[in-house]
Amino acid sequence: MASKKITSTCTTIFVGLCLLPLPARAQDAADGQTKLRVRNAQVSVLCPLTIGGSFEAKTKALSGQVGMAPDASQPLDGDLLVDLQTLETGIGLRDDHLRRKYLEVERGPTFAQARLRNIRVEKLAGKTPFRATLLLHGQTRDVTGTADIKPEGDGYRLNASFPVRVSEFGIPEPTYLGVGVKDEVVVRVNLNAEPAAVATSGRSK
């Protein structure tokens, strides 16, 4: 469940950021696209419990780069990835159950990562709805949510959230010590997105 939320959130954030106008140096002369790279990200999945209360699964392992075509009506080119093997809930045994038993991260990249594609936003700044395609646990589903996009330095700061139904991705209902998690979880993402040329500047060749 946590993984689903996380991936969704990450996607939302990048969507808004990629559609915003960027400095000319971020333009790729080869394909005319604006490139944005994720920086300082955190993803959290809020998991409501069947008996009341909730817990969060968190990770900072969100990465990816997105290219925005000159025609902003087109989906963003690129993927956003969340490493599900790094999700933590604050309880070691629960973390192990989440990763191995429910997300099945040991089955390979398709299960160890959550991937967001075909990101679209309705406007380029402020609060905006978004939609994207989420690949999770070997399943592909459309997701929708809300993002808040603000300029910050040479890039943007983005906060996003969206709901994910665990059952739609073929993940068994998670339980821990006899307590279950509700079918719908909420993914929240906070991150900075910077022009790729800026994010990579200063590195030695």
PyMOL CGO cylinders between C-alpha atoms (Angstrom):
from pymol import cmd
from pymol.cgo import CYLINDER

trace = [
    CYLINDER, 0.00, 0.00, 0.00, 2.68, 2.41, 1.07, 0.3, 1, 1, 1, 1, 1, 1,
    CYLINDER, 2.68, 2.41, 1.07, 4.48, 1.95, -2.19, 0.3, 1, 1, 1, 1, 1, 1,
    CYLINDER, 4.48, 1.95, -2.19, 1.44, 2.79, -4.19, 0.3, 1, 1, 1, 1, 1, 1,
    CYLINDER, 1.44, 2.79, -4.19, 0.90, 6.03, -2.41, 0.3, 1, 1, 1, 1, 1, 1,
    CYLINDER, 0.90, 6.03, -2.41, 4.52, 6.96, -2.67, 0.3, 1, 1, 1, 1, 1, 1,
    CYLINDER, 4.52, 6.96, -2.67, 4.73, 6.44, -6.37, 0.3, 1, 1, 1, 1, 1, 1,
    CYLINDER, 4.73, 6.44, -6.37, 1.60, 8.39, -6.99, 0.3, 1, 1, 1, 1, 1, 1,
    CYLINDER, 1.60, 8.39, -6.99, 2.82, 11.30, -4.92, 0.3, 1, 1, 1, 1, 1, 1,
    CYLINDER, 2.82, 11.30, -4.92, 6.15, 11.46, -6.68, 0.3, 1, 1, 1, 1, 1, 1,
    CYLINDER, 6.15, 11.46, -6.68, 4.46, 11.53, -9.99, 0.3, 1, 1, 1, 1, 1, 1,
    CYLINDER, 4.46, 11.53, -9.99, 2.19, 14.36, -9.02, 0.3, 1, 1, 1, 1, 1, 1,
    CYLINDER, 2.19, 14.36, -9.02, 5.06, 16.52, -7.95, 0.3, 1, 1, 1, 1, 1, 1,
    CYLINDER, 5.06, 16.52, -7.95, 7.08, 16.06, -11.11, 0.3, 1, 1, 1, 1, 1, 1,
    CYLINDER, 7.08, 16.06, -11.11, 4.14, 16.70, -13.30, 0.3, 1, 1, 1, 1, 1, 1,
    CYLINDER, 4.14, 16.70, -13.30, 3.61, 20.19, -12.01, 0.3, 1, 1, 1, 1, 1, 1,
    CYLINDER, 3.61, 20.19, -12.01, 7.28, 21.01, -12.04, 0.3, 1, 1, 1, 1, 1, 1,
    CYLINDER, 7.28, 21.01, -12.04, 7.89, 19.87, -15.58, 0.3, 1, 1, 1, 1, 1, 1,
    CYLINDER, 7.89, 19.87, -15.58, 5.15, 22.00, -17.02, 0.3, 1, 1, 1, 1, 1, 1,
    CYLINDER, 5.15, 22.00, -17.02, 6.44, 25.24, -15.55, 0.3, 1, 1, 1, 1, 1, 1,
    CYLINDER, 6.44, 25.24, -15.55, 8.60, 27.57, -17.68, 0.3, 1, 1, 1, 1, 1, 1,
    CYLINDER, 8.60, 27.57, -17.68, 12.34, 27.13, -17.01, 0.3, 1, 1, 1, 1, 1, 1,
    CYLINDER, 12.34, 27.13, -17.01, 15.54, 29.06, -17.78, 0.3, 1, 1, 1, 1, 1, 1,
    CYLINDER, 15.54, 29.06, -17.78, 16.84, 28.84, -21.33, 0.3, 1, 1, 1, 1, 1, 1,
    CYLINDER, 16.84, 28.84, -21.33, 19.91, 26.85, -20.19, 0.3, 1, 1, 1, 1, 1, 1,
    CYLINDER, 19.91, 26.85, -20.19, 17.61, 23.99, -19.21, 0.3, 1, 1, 1, 1, 1, 1,
    CYLINDER, 17.61, 23.99, -19.21, 16.48, 23.57, -22.81, 0.3, 1, 1, 1, 1, 1, 1,
    CYLINDER, 16.48, 23.57, -22.81, 17.84, 20.58, -24.66, 0.3, 1, 1, 1, 1, 1, 1,
    CYLINDER, 17.84, 20.58, -24.66, 18.92, 21.78, -28.09, 0.3, 1, 1, 1, 1, 1, 1,
    CYLINDER, 18.92, 21.78, -28.09, 18.54, 18.29, -29.54, 0.3, 1, 1, 1, 1, 1, 1,
    CYLINDER, 18.54, 18.29, -29.54, 14.86, 17.75, -28.87, 0.3, 1, 1, 1, 1, 1, 1,
    CYLINDER, 14.86, 17.75, -28.87, 13.60, 21.17, -27.70, 0.3, 1, 1, 1, 1, 1, 1,
    CYLINDER, 13.60, 21.17, -27.70, 12.49, 19.77, -24.35, 0.3, 1, 1, 1, 1, 1, 1,
    CYLINDER, 12.49, 19.77, -24.35, 12.81, 21.34, -20.91, 0.3, 1, 1, 1, 1, 1, 1,
    CYLINDER, 12.81, 21.34, -20.91, 14.50, 18.92, -18.51, 0.3, 1, 1, 1, 1, 1, 1,
    CYLINDER, 14.50, 18.92, -18.51, 13.72, 18.78, -14.77, 0.3, 1, 1, 1, 1, 1, 1,
    CYLINDER, 13.72, 18.78, -14.77, 15.37, 16.55, -12.20, 0.3, 1, 1, 1, 1, 1, 1,
    CYLINDER, 15.37, 16.55, -12.20, 14.07, 15.62, -8.74, 0.3, 1, 1, 1, 1, 1, 1,
    CYLINDER, 14.07, 15.62, -8.74, 15.99, 16.95, -5.75, 0.3, 1, 1, 1, 1, 1, 1,
    CYLINDER, 15.99, 16.95, -5.75, 15.45, 16.66, -1.96, 0.3, 1, 1, 1, 1, 1, 1,
    CYLINDER, 15.45, 16.66, -1.96, 12.35, 14.50, -2.21, 0.3, 1, 1, 1, 1, 1, 1,
    CYLINDER, 12.35, 14.50, -2.21, 10.33, 12.75, 0.47, 0.3, 1, 1, 1, 1, 1, 1,
    CYLINDER, 10.33, 12.75, 0.47, 7.41, 10.41, -0.08, 0.3, 1, 1, 1, 1, 1, 1,
    CYLINDER, 7.41, 10.41, -0.08, 5.03, 9.25, 2.60, 0.3, 1, 1, 1, 1, 1, 1,
    CYLINDER, 5.03, 9.25, 2.60, 2.10, 6.85, 2.40, 0.3, 1, 1, 1, 1, 1, 1,
    CYLINDER, 2.10, 6.85, 2.40, -0.64, 7.32, 4.98, 0.3, 1, 1, 1, 1, 1, 1,
    CYLINDER, -0.64, 7.32, 4.98, -2.13, 3.92, 5.84, 0.3, 1, 1, 1, 1, 1, 1,
    CYLINDER, -2.13, 3.92, 5.84, -5.44, 4.06, 7.80, 0.3, 1, 1, 1, 1, 1, 1,
    CYLINDER, -5.44, 4.06, 7.80, -6.05, 1.06, 10.09, 0.3, 1, 1, 1, 1, 1, 1,
    CYLINDER, -6.05, 1.06, 10.09, -9.29, -0.92, 10.18, 0.3, 1, 1, 1, 1, 1, 1,
    CYLINDER, -9.29, -0.92, 10.18, -9.59, -0.39, 13.95, 0.3, 1, 1, 1, 1, 1, 1,
    CYLINDER, -9.59, -0.39, 13.95, -8.91, 3.34, 13.77, 0.3, 1, 1, 1, 1, 1, 1,
    CYLINDER, -8.91, 3.34, 13.77, -5.68, 5.29, 13.73, 0.3, 1, 1, 1, 1, 1, 1,
    CYLINDER, -5.68, 5.29, 13.73, -3.00, 5.04, 11.05, 0.3, 1, 1, 1, 1, 1, 1,
    CYLINDER, -3.00, 5.04, 11.05, 0.72, 4.75, 10.35, 0.3, 1, 1, 1, 1, 1, 1,
    CYLINDER, 0.72, 4.75, 10.35, 3.00, 6.17, 7.65, 0.3, 1, 1, 1, 1, 1, 1,
    CYLINDER, 3.00, 6.17, 7.65, 5.51, 4.47, 5.37, 0.3, 1, 1, 1, 1, 1, 1,
    CYLINDER, 5.51, 4.47, 5.37, 8.24, 6.91, 4.27, 0.3, 1, 1, 1, 1, 1, 1,
    CYLINDER, 8.24, 6.91, 4.27, 11.22, 7.10, 1.93, 0.3, 1, 1, 1, 1, 1, 1,
    CYLINDER, 11.22, 7.10, 1.93, 13.49, 9.72, 0.36, 0.3, 1, 1, 1, 1, 1, 1,
    CYLINDER, 13.49, 9.72, 0.36, 14.40, 7.39, -2.52, 0.3, 1, 1, 1, 1, 1, 1,
    CYLINDER, 14.40, 7.39, -2.52, 12.50, 9.22, -5.26, 0.3, 1, 1, 1, 1, 1, 1,
    CYLINDER, 12.50, 9.22, -5.26, 14.42, 9.85, -8.48, 0.3, 1, 1, 1, 1, 1, 1,
    CYLINDER, 14.42, 9.85, -8.48, 13.90, 10.63, -12.13, 0.3, 1, 1, 1, 1, 1, 1,
    CYLINDER, 13.90, 10.63, -12.13, 14.04, 13.23, -14.86, 0.3, 1, 1, 1, 1, 1, 1,
    CYLINDER, 14.04, 13.23, -14.86, 11.18, 14.53, -16.96, 0.3, 1, 1, 1, 1, 1, 1,
    CYLINDER, 11.18, 14.53, -16.96, 11.20, 16.34, -20.29, 0.3, 1, 1, 1, 1, 1, 1,
    CYLINDER, 11.20, 16.34, -20.29, 8.46, 18.80, -21.21, 0.3, 1, 1, 1, 1, 1, 1,
    CYLINDER, 8.46, 18.80, -21.21, 7.72, 19.10, -24.91, 0.3, 1, 1, 1, 1, 1, 1,
    CYLINDER, 7.72, 19.10, -24.91, 7.12, 22.56, -26.48, 0.3, 1, 1, 1, 1, 1, 1,
    CYLINDER, 7.12, 22.56, -26.48, 3.44, 21.63, -26.66, 0.3, 1, 1, 1, 1, 1, 1,
    CYLINDER, 3.44, 21.63, -26.66, 2.45, 21.46, -22.98, 0.3, 1, 1, 1, 1, 1, 1,
    CYLINDER, 2.45, 21.46, -22.98, -0.76, 19.60, -23.86, 0.3, 1, 1, 1, 1, 1, 1,
    CYLINDER, -0.76, 19.60, -23.86, 1.35, 16.49, -24.43, 0.3, 1, 1, 1, 1, 1, 1,
    CYLINDER, 1.35, 16.49, -24.43, 2.24, 14.10, -21.58, 0.3, 1, 1, 1, 1, 1, 1,
    CYLINDER, 2.24, 14.10, -21.58, 5.64, 14.55, -19.96, 0.3, 1, 1, 1, 1, 1, 1,
    CYLINDER, 5.64, 14.55, -19.96, 8.46, 12.45, -21.39, 0.3, 1, 1, 1, 1, 1, 1,
    CYLINDER, 8.46, 12.45, -21.39, 10.24, 10.46, -18.68, 0.3, 1, 1, 1, 1, 1, 1,
    CYLINDER, 10.24, 10.46, -18.68, 9.72, 8.35, -15.57, 0.3, 1, 1, 1, 1, 1, 1,
    CYLINDER, 9.72, 8.35, -15.57, 9.62, 9.01, -11.84, 0.3, 1, 1, 1, 1, 1, 1,
    CYLINDER, 9.62, 9.01, -11.84, 10.86, 6.10, -9.72, 0.3, 1, 1, 1, 1, 1, 1,
    CYLINDER, 10.86, 6.10, -9.72, 10.40, 5.23, -6.04, 0.3, 1, 1, 1, 1, 1, 1,
    CYLINDER, 10.40, 5.23, -6.04, 12.59, 2.53, -4.48, 0.3, 1, 1, 1, 1, 1, 1,
    CYLINDER, 12.59, 2.53, -4.48, 10.08, 0.48, -2.48, 0.3, 1, 1, 1, 1, 1, 1,
    CYLINDER, 10.08, 0.48, -2.48, 12.88, -1.43, -0.74, 0.3, 1, 1, 1, 1, 1, 1,
    CYLINDER, 12.88, -1.43, -0.74, 13.62, 1.71, 1.30, 0.3, 1, 1, 1, 1, 1, 1,
    CYLINDER, 13.62, 1.71, 1.30, 10.13, 2.23, 2.75, 0.3, 1, 1, 1, 1, 1, 1,
    CYLINDER, 10.13, 2.23, 2.75, 10.16, 2.56, 6.54, 0.3, 1, 1, 1, 1, 1, 1,
    CYLINDER, 10.16, 2.56, 6.54, 7.28, 2.66, 9.03, 0.3, 1, 1, 1, 1, 1, 1,
    CYLINDER, 7.28, 2.66, 9.03, 9.26, 2.91, 12.27, 0.3, 1, 1, 1, 1, 1, 1,
    CYLINDER, 9.26, 2.91, 12.27, 8.88, -0.77, 13.16, 0.3, 1, 1, 1, 1, 1, 1,
    CYLINDER, 8.88, -0.77, 13.16, 11.46, -3.14, 11.68, 0.3, 1, 1, 1, 1, 1, 1,
    CYLINDER, 11.46, -3.14, 11.68, 9.27, -6.26, 11.57, 0.3, 1, 1, 1, 1, 1, 1,
    CYLINDER, 9.27, -6.26, 11.57, 6.41, -4.34, 9.96, 0.3, 1, 1, 1, 1, 1, 1,
    CYLINDER, 6.41, -4.34, 9.96, 8.84, -2.92, 7.37, 0.3, 1, 1, 1, 1, 1, 1,
    CYLINDER, 8.84, -2.92, 7.37, 9.98, -6.44, 6.50, 0.3, 1, 1, 1, 1, 1, 1,
    CYLINDER, 9.98, -6.44, 6.50, 6.39, -7.68, 6.12, 0.3, 1, 1, 1, 1, 1, 1,
    CYLINDER, 6.39, -7.68, 6.12, 5.46, -4.69, 3.95, 0.3, 1, 1, 1, 1, 1, 1,
    CYLINDER, 5.46, -4.69, 3.95, 8.41, -5.12, 1.58, 0.3, 1, 1, 1, 1, 1, 1,
    CYLINDER, 8.41, -5.12, 1.58, 8.63, -8.91, 1.32, 0.3, 1, 1, 1, 1, 1, 1,
    CYLINDER, 8.63, -8.91, 1.32, 5.11, -10.25, 1.92, 0.3, 1, 1, 1, 1, 1, 1,
    CYLINDER, 5.11, -10.25, 1.92, 2.92, -7.56, 0.37, 0.3, 1, 1, 1, 1, 1, 1,
    CYLINDER, 2.92, -7.56, 0.37, 5.03, -5.57, -2.11, 0.3, 1, 1, 1, 1, 1, 1,
    CYLINDER, 5.03, -5.57, -2.11, 7.18, -8.63, -2.95, 0.3, 1, 1, 1, 1, 1, 1,
    CYLINDER, 7.18, -8.63, -2.95, 10.23, -6.48, -3.69, 0.3, 1, 1, 1, 1, 1, 1,
    CYLINDER, 10.23, -6.48, -3.69, 12.47, -9.53, -4.08, 0.3, 1, 1, 1, 1, 1, 1,
    CYLINDER, 12.47, -9.53, -4.08, 10.69, -10.53, -7.30, 0.3, 1, 1, 1, 1, 1, 1,
    CYLINDER, 10.69, -10.53, -7.30, 12.69, -7.98, -9.32, 0.3, 1, 1, 1, 1, 1, 1,
    CYLINDER, 12.69, -7.98, -9.32, 12.57, -4.35, -10.55, 0.3, 1, 1, 1, 1, 1, 1,
    CYLINDER, 12.57, -4.35, -10.55, 8.88, -4.48, -11.53, 0.3, 1, 1, 1, 1, 1, 1,
    CYLINDER, 8.88, -4.48, -11.53, 8.02, -5.13, -7.86, 0.3, 1, 1, 1, 1, 1, 1,
    CYLINDER, 8.02, -5.13, -7.86, 10.93, -3.31, -6.17, 0.3, 1, 1, 1, 1, 1, 1,
    CYLINDER, 10.93, -3.31, -6.17, 10.07, 0.03, -7.81, 0.3, 1, 1, 1, 1, 1, 1,
    CYLINDER, 10.07, 0.03, -7.81, 6.98, 2.16, -8.32, 0.3, 1, 1, 1, 1, 1, 1,
    CYLINDER, 6.98, 2.16, -8.32, 6.99, 4.06, -11.62, 0.3, 1, 1, 1, 1, 1, 1,
    CYLINDER, 6.99, 4.06, -11.62, 4.92, 7.05, -12.77, 0.3, 1, 1, 1, 1, 1, 1,
    CYLINDER, 4.92, 7.05, -12.77, 4.44, 7.92, -16.46, 0.3, 1, 1, 1, 1, 1, 1,
    CYLINDER, 4.44, 7.92, -16.46, 2.28, 10.00, -18.84, 0.3, 1, 1, 1, 1, 1, 1,
    CYLINDER, 2.28, 10.00, -18.84, 1.95, 12.85, -16.34, 0.3, 1, 1, 1, 1, 1, 1,
    CYLINDER, 1.95, 12.85, -16.34, -0.48, 15.66, -17.15, 0.3, 1, 1, 1, 1, 1, 1,
    CYLINDER, -0.48, 15.66, -17.15, -1.44, 18.83, -15.26, 0.3, 1, 1, 1, 1, 1, 1,
    CYLINDER, -1.44, 18.83, -15.26, -4.20, 21.36, -15.91, 0.3, 1, 1, 1, 1, 1, 1,
    CYLINDER, -4.20, 21.36, -15.91, -2.15, 24.49, -15.15, 0.3, 1, 1, 1, 1, 1, 1,
    CYLINDER, -2.15, 24.49, -15.15, 1.45, 25.47, -14.55, 0.3, 1, 1, 1, 1, 1, 1,
    CYLINDER, 1.45, 25.47, -14.55, 1.45, 27.06, -11.09, 0.3, 1, 1, 1, 1, 1, 1,
    CYLINDER, 1.45, 27.06, -11.09, -0.46, 27.09, -7.83, 0.3, 1, 1, 1, 1, 1, 1,
    CYLINDER, -0.46, 27.09, -7.83, -2.87, 24.30, -6.96, 0.3, 1, 1, 1, 1, 1, 1,
    CYLINDER, -2.87, 24.30, -6.96, -3.74, 22.09, -9.90, 0.3, 1, 1, 1, 1, 1, 1,
    CYLINDER, -3.74, 22.09, -9.90, -5.30, 18.68, -10.58, 0.3, 1, 1, 1, 1, 1, 1,
    CYLINDER, -5.30, 18.68, -10.58, -3.07, 16.08, -12.21, 0.3, 1, 1, 1, 1, 1, 1,
    CYLINDER, -3.07, 16.08, -12.21, -3.34, 12.61, -13.69, 0.3, 1, 1, 1, 1, 1, 1,
    CYLINDER, -3.34, 12.61, -13.69, -0.77, 9.97, -14.57, 0.3, 1, 1, 1, 1, 1, 1,
    CYLINDER, -0.77, 9.97, -14.57, -0.17, 6.27, -15.08, 0.3, 1, 1, 1, 1, 1, 1,
    CYLINDER, -0.17, 6.27, -15.08, 1.18, 4.31, -12.11, 0.3, 1, 1, 1, 1, 1, 1,
    CYLINDER, 1.18, 4.31, -12.11, 3.08, 1.03, -12.48, 0.3, 1, 1, 1, 1, 1, 1,
    CYLINDER, 3.08, 1.03, -12.48, 3.07, -0.86, -9.18, 0.3, 1, 1, 1, 1, 1, 1,
    CYLINDER, 3.07, -0.86, -9.18, 3.32, -4.52, -8.18, 0.3, 1, 1, 1, 1, 1, 1,
    CYLINDER, 3.32, -4.52, -8.18, 3.25, -5.58, -11.84, 0.3, 1, 1, 1, 1, 1, 1,
    CYLINDER, 3.25, -5.58, -11.84, -0.02, -3.70, -12.46, 0.3, 1, 1, 1, 1, 1, 1,
    CYLINDER, -0.02, -3.70, -12.46, -0.74, -0.48, -14.38, 0.3, 1, 1, 1, 1, 1, 1,
    CYLINDER, -0.74, -0.48, -14.38, -3.52, 1.92, -13.33, 0.3, 1, 1, 1, 1, 1, 1,
    CYLINDER, -3.52, 1.92, -13.33, -4.44, 5.57, -13.85, 0.3, 1, 1, 1, 1, 1, 1,
    CYLINDER, -4.44, 5.57, -13.85, -4.19, 7.84, -10.81, 0.3, 1, 1, 1, 1, 1, 1,
    CYLINDER, -4.19, 7.84, -10.81, -5.44, 11.38, -10.10, 0.3, 1, 1, 1, 1, 1, 1,
    CYLINDER, -5.44, 11.38, -10.10, -4.65, 13.89, -7.40, 0.3, 1, 1, 1, 1, 1, 1,
    CYLINDER, -4.65, 13.89, -7.40, -3.79, 17.49, -6.55, 0.3, 1, 1, 1, 1, 1, 1,
    CYLINDER, -3.79, 17.49, -6.55, -0.44, 19.30, -6.66, 0.3, 1, 1, 1, 1, 1, 1,
    CYLINDER, -0.44, 19.30, -6.66, 0.69, 22.68, -5.31, 0.3, 1, 1, 1, 1, 1, 1,
    CYLINDER, 0.69, 22.68, -5.31, 3.56, 24.12, -7.40, 0.3, 1, 1, 1, 1, 1, 1,
    CYLINDER, 3.56, 24.12, -7.40, 5.68, 27.12, -6.39, 0.3, 1, 1, 1, 1, 1, 1,
    CYLINDER, 5.68, 27.12, -6.39, 8.83, 28.69, -7.91, 0.3, 1, 1, 1, 1, 1, 1,
    CYLINDER, 8.83, 28.69, -7.91, 11.92, 28.31, -5.71, 0.3, 1, 1, 1, 1, 1, 1,
    CYLINDER, 11.92, 28.31, -5.71, 15.40, 29.41, -6.79, 0.3, 1, 1, 1, 1, 1, 1,
    CYLINDER, 15.40, 29.41, -6.79, 16.13, 28.14, -10.31, 0.3, 1, 1, 1, 1, 1, 1,
    CYLINDER, 16.13, 28.14, -10.31, 13.45, 25.47, -10.02, 0.3, 1, 1, 1, 1, 1, 1,
    CYLINDER, 13.45, 25.47, -10.02, 10.25, 24.66, -8.19, 0.3, 1, 1, 1, 1, 1, 1,
    CYLINDER, 10.25, 24.66, -8.19, 8.91, 23.30, -4.94, 0.3, 1, 1, 1, 1, 1, 1,
    CYLINDER, 8.91, 23.30, -4.94, 6.06, 20.83, -5.21, 0.3, 1, 1, 1, 1, 1, 1,
    CYLINDER, 6.06, 20.83, -5.21, 3.68, 19.27, -2.69, 0.3, 1, 1, 1, 1, 1, 1,
    CYLINDER, 3.68, 19.27, -2.69, 1.27, 16.65, -4.00, 0.3, 1, 1, 1, 1, 1, 1,
    CYLINDER, 1.27, 16.65, -4.00, -1.09, 13.94, -2.82, 0.3, 1, 1, 1, 1, 1, 1,
    CYLINDER, -1.09, 13.94, -2.82, -3.39, 11.32, -4.29, 0.3, 1, 1, 1, 1, 1, 1,
    CYLINDER, -3.39, 11.32, -4.29, -5.35, 8.24, -3.19, 0.3, 1, 1, 1, 1, 1, 1,
    CYLINDER, -5.35, 8.24, -3.19, -4.43, 4.68, -4.17, 0.3, 1, 1, 1, 1, 1, 1,
    CYLINDER, -4.43, 4.68, -4.17, -6.55, 1.55, -3.73, 0.3, 1, 1, 1, 1, 1, 1,
    CYLINDER, -6.55, 1.55, -3.73, -4.29, -1.34, -2.76, 0.3, 1, 1, 1, 1, 1, 1,
    CYLINDER, -4.29, -1.34, -2.76, -6.63, -4.00, -4.16, 0.3, 1, 1, 1, 1, 1, 1,
    CYLINDER, -6.63, -4.00, -4.16, -6.45, -2.49, -7.67, 0.3, 1, 1, 1, 1, 1, 1,
    CYLINDER, -6.45, -2.49, -7.67, -2.75, -3.43, -7.84, 0.3, 1, 1, 1, 1, 1, 1,
    CYLINDER, -2.75, -3.43, -7.84, -3.14, -7.04, -6.80, 0.3, 1, 1, 1, 1, 1, 1,
    CYLINDER, -3.14, -7.04, -6.80, -1.65, -6.47, -3.34, 0.3, 1, 1, 1, 1, 1, 1,
    CYLINDER, -1.65, -6.47, -3.34, -3.22, -8.57, -0.54, 0.3, 1, 1, 1, 1, 1, 1,
    CYLINDER, -3.22, -8.57, -0.54, -4.82, -6.61, 2.31, 0.3, 1, 1, 1, 1, 1, 1,
    CYLINDER, -4.82, -6.61, 2.31, -1.89, -5.80, 4.62, 0.3, 1, 1, 1, 1, 1, 1,
    CYLINDER, -1.89, -5.80, 4.62, -2.17, -6.88, 8.26, 0.3, 1, 1, 1, 1, 1, 1,
    CYLINDER, -2.17, -6.88, 8.26, 0.25, -6.65, 11.18, 0.3, 1, 1, 1, 1, 1, 1,
    CYLINDER, 0.25, -6.65, 11.18, -0.32, -8.41, 14.50, 0.3, 1, 1, 1, 1, 1, 1,
    CYLINDER, -0.32, -8.41, 14.50, -3.93, -9.02, 13.53, 0.3, 1, 1, 1, 1, 1, 1,
    CYLINDER, -3.93, -9.02, 13.53, -4.67, -5.38, 12.61, 0.3, 1, 1, 1, 1, 1, 1,
    CYLINDER, -4.67, -5.38, 12.61, -5.53, -4.64, 8.97, 0.3, 1, 1, 1, 1, 1, 1,
    CYLINDER, -5.53, -4.64, 8.97, -4.97, -1.63, 6.72, 0.3, 1, 1, 1, 1, 1, 1,
    CYLINDER, -4.97, -1.63, 6.72, -7.90, -0.11, 4.83, 0.3, 1, 1, 1, 1, 1, 1,
    CYLINDER, -7.90, -0.11, 4.83, -8.01, -0.55, 1.05, 0.3, 1, 1, 1, 1, 1, 1,
    CYLINDER, -8.01, -0.55, 1.05, -7.44, 3.14, 0.24, 0.3, 1, 1, 1, 1, 1, 1,
    CYLINDER, -7.44, 3.14, 0.24, -4.18, 4.80, 1.24, 0.3, 1, 1, 1, 1, 1, 1,
    CYLINDER, -4.18, 4.80, 1.24, -2.98, 8.34, 0.56, 0.3, 1, 1, 1, 1, 1, 1,
    CYLINDER, -2.98, 8.34, 0.56, 0.36, 9.15, -1.02, 0.3, 1, 1, 1, 1, 1, 1,
    CYLINDER, 0.36, 9.15, -1.02, 2.02, 12.49, -0.22, 0.3, 1, 1, 1, 1, 1, 1,
    CYLINDER, 2.02, 12.49, -0.22, 5.11, 13.88, -1.92, 0.3, 1, 1, 1, 1, 1, 1,
    CYLINDER, 5.11, 13.88, -1.92, 7.29, 16.89, -1.16, 0.3, 1, 1, 1, 1, 1, 1,
    CYLINDER, 7.29, 16.89, -1.16, 10.19, 17.74, -3.45, 0.3, 1, 1, 1, 1, 1, 1,
    CYLINDER, 10.19, 17.74, -3.45, 12.30, 20.26, -5.30, 0.3, 1, 1, 1, 1, 1, 1,
    CYLINDER, 12.30, 20.26, -5.30, 12.71, 20.07, -9.06, 0.3, 1, 1, 1, 1, 1, 1,
    CYLINDER, 12.71, 20.07, -9.06, 15.63, 21.82, -10.76, 0.3, 1, 1, 1, 1, 1, 1,
    CYLINDER, 15.63, 21.82, -10.76, 16.69, 22.22, -14.38, 0.3, 1, 1, 1, 1, 1, 1,
    CYLINDER, 16.69, 22.22, -14.38, 18.85, 19.22, -15.19, 0.3, 1, 1, 1, 1, 1, 1,
    CYLINDER, 18.85, 19.22, -15.19, 21.72, 21.42, -16.39, 0.3, 1, 1, 1, 1, 1, 1,
    CYLINDER, 21.72, 21.42, -16.39, 21.75, 23.20, -13.02, 0.3, 1, 1, 1, 1, 1, 1,
    CYLINDER, 21.75, 23.20, -13.02, 21.47, 20.00, -10.99, 0.3, 1, 1, 1, 1, 1, 1,
    CYLINDER, 21.47, 20.00, -10.99, 24.46, 18.45, -12.75, 0.3, 1, 1, 1, 1, 1, 1,
    CYLINDER, 24.46, 18.45, -12.75, 26.68, 21.52, -12.91, 0.3, 1, 1, 1, 1, 1, 1,
    CYLINDER, 26.68, 21.52, -12.91, 29.91, 21.45, -10.95, 0.3, 1, 1, 1, 1, 1, 1,
    CYLINDER, 29.91, 21.45, -10.95, 30.47, 17.73, -11.32, 0.3, 1, 1, 1, 1, 1, 1,
    CYLINDER, 30.47, 17.73, -11.32, 33.90, 16.64, -12.42, 0.3, 1, 1, 1, 1, 1, 1,
    CYLINDER, 33.90, 16.64, -12.42, 34.17, 14.85, -15.74, 0.3, 1, 1, 1, 1, 1, 1,
]
cmd.load_cgo(trace, "trace")
